[in-house]
Amino acid sequence: MPQNYVSSLPQAFKVIKEMNLSSEWDSDYRSATREALVRILEDRMEGRLESYLEAIGRRLSDRRNGYFPRHLLTEIGDIELFVPRTRRWSAVEVVRAYARRVDQVERMILACFVLGLSTRKVAHALMPVLGEAVSATTVSRVARILDKAVESFHNRPLRRHYRFLIFDGVVLKRRTGMGAVRRFVLVALGITPEGKKEIIDFRIAHAESQAAWDVFLSDLYRRGVRGEGLELIATDGGKGLLAALPFVYPQIPLQRCWAHKTRNILDRVRKKDREEMKKDLHRISHAKGIRQAQSALKLFSVKWAMTYPGAVKSLKENEEELLAFFQIKDARLWTQIRTTNAIERRFREVKRRTRPMGVFSDKTSMERILYAVFAYENLKENTWSPFLTELTQNS
């Protein structure tokens, strides 16, 4: 039998293929199983109603009052039940109790949303497994469960203290009627005094402007990230972020990301010189101390000033912020705080999961997949217990 949930597109397709090829899942089997389940549940409801009537001794002015229909989506498809009721009471609790024990279908629907599928594609993907189409109402209801979890993540109080903060903006594509458009995802990652990494929050924006970053940073501050015990902030070097930071987190040392700086410099260097210059930049960023880094930077300036004056100027202008991480005495932490790579690694997982989709269909699907990946990464670091643990496992 397949697992109770789907954690990746290849796994989903494998499950669907197995169901299509399995003779055990033909229409006769499904039909007979559904009929048996209906009989069991309806008999149980009748028994519960009779017990209720006996308990009140039929003395009160309450008596049977017919039936009302209820649909229950199970792993063998949709079944229709007729729930007996009196004028004051119904046996629908039997259906609810059973529904709590058969949440595999909802887990699969949630998994499809985590994978970024649209409502229409969710119904289509699960049809071979369930033997019939999932109603739009059911899919929408389950989608709201996930959307509430995302909303809760964005609004939760932030009580944890962080030793370091890392901010970065990453570009994702969103499908619109005018084609694919770029959307910027502003991300905040914190490193706790214990060394645990946590995606604190993210925000989808139209640009990495100062205004967008100011709104995001102010919200983090309002919810509890006040900067107590904060030793360093690492950034991607975007102008909007650098302009917004002093208003929310003033006087905190800034560390410019060495990965971004290296890429920006090498993009303007002739191909034949890139490897050699990359090694020279590495000698600065990976020096054993600030004095060695400063010496390596001077050698870099002398060596490349004539050929690439722009590269030398860029390093000298940002020298203080590029070497800020050396202020931290524990050299074991330097690899974590001299770049924003911790955020970029998490976005590689986002892009891996969404590669079959090409682009996101809407903002909601972007929020869902970002939330799911970040929740799982936080769980691995044991920094926050996500709502969808079982749906974000690696396959």
C-alpha angles and dihedrals in degrees: 000000000000122000121272093250141028120235104178141021094249090052091047092052091047092053092048091049092050091050092050092052097043115100089200090073098056122131096261092055092048093046094050093046093049092049091051092049091050091052093049095049096043091048089051091050091050090051092049091051093049090050089052092051092047091049093057089044091230086271096120124075092260126114141151115303106185128259140295127205125247129180121217121192110213135171088267094051139271119328128191118219130189108219117209117224144176126215090272107023142035135196094232089118087078090061092046092050091051092046090057089060097048104055095135092104093051089048091054091048090049090048090054090052090048087055088055100250120156122242091258093049092048091058091047095046094052097043095089090049098047097034093234141047119284109235119249088235092058093046092048092049092053090045089057089056090058093042090054089053090052091049091049090052091053093048104038118121113258107221100156121104119226130206093200135019125204122196127188139158119221128189122232129174125241125195117234137165087267093053130263116340129189122249125189121224113206110206134191120198123183130200113208126218086259091057097252118145120221132179098227097189145317136215131200111226139173092236144357090254127151089249093054093048092045091056092047096046093044090053091052090050092048092051094051113283094120099153100252108162091002110152104175143005119210117203140181090237097248112159094229093054094044090052094048100045099072091058094055105025106023123181094016111132113251125220117199113217111257092203092058093043092049093049093047092052096044091049087067096046126093113257094244091058100042100089094048094046091046089058091049091051089048090056088059099043095042098042117137092239144355095270092054089047092052091049091049090050091052091051089049090052094051093046100047105025095099097043101037110017091162092060092049092047091050092054095045093048091054098033096117094049094042092054097039093105090070087073088076107087097207103082090194089073096053095087090056098050107034092073140029090233092122089069094042091053090057091050090053086062090049091053092045091056094044099041093100089054096053094205137008117265095217145348092269093059089049091052092049098052093042091050093048096050094043091047091054093046090051090049091054089054090047091232101120134013107230128212094234104046096142093046097055101051118130114252 
